[in-house]
Amino acid sequence: MSTYTAVVLGDPVAQGRPRFSRQGGFVKAYDPAKSRDYKSYVRMIAAQHAPDSPVEGAIEFSLRIYRAIPKGMPKYKREAAKAGTLRPITKPDVSNVLKGVEDALKGVWYKDDSQIVGFGVLGKWYDERPRIEIMMRELE
């Protein structure tokens, strides 16, 4: 049972809603540019920590999202944020960031996100450095 981890620095970006365009009488769905760029960035970082070939068995997935502590936050709230007792309730929400990260890692860490059978740690916190921390653990 191997474990793979990666830290992606910067503000997390949620998976955006698909956009649609018409070309030659056909409707085409595509990722918004911001989501597409973030997924490419996550894929690039994750590839540096990837297994030799994508995992084929069941996996457990963890995602920690760290948002920057707002500059105007009062000192007592800032201390609570650093202690982890005050957590962000602002966008992007966990599920949309998770979906984008799952899509980015498909074919790099695992063959398909249907292999994710459980979640370890999944949530948002405040920190001085905005980032996401990804962990995947093979179960078989």
C-alpha positions, 0 to 999 in steps of 0.5 A: 500500500503506497501513499502519494502526496503533493503540495500545490502552492497558490490560491485554489481554483474551483472546477467551473461550470462547463461553457458551450459554443456552437461550431458548424451547427454542433454544440461543444462543451468546454472547460472555462480557461481558469479551470483548465489552467489550474488543472494543468498546473495541478497535473504538472505538480502531481506528475513530479510525485506520481507512481510509475504508472497510474494506480489501478486498484481502490484508493483513499483520497485526502484534500486539505485546502488552505486559504490565505488569512484576510489582511483585514481580519481582526487579531482575535479572529486571526489567532483562531484562524491560525489555531484552526478553530476558525475555518473559511466559509467563503468560495470556492467550496470544497466539492468544486475544488475536489472535482477539479483536482480529481479530474487533474489527477486522472491518468496521472495518479490513477486511471479513473476517479471511480477508483476513489472509494473513500476520503480521509481528510477533506476540508478548508483551513486558513494559513499564511500560505494558500495551497492545497495538499493532496494525498492518495493512498492505495488500499489494495 
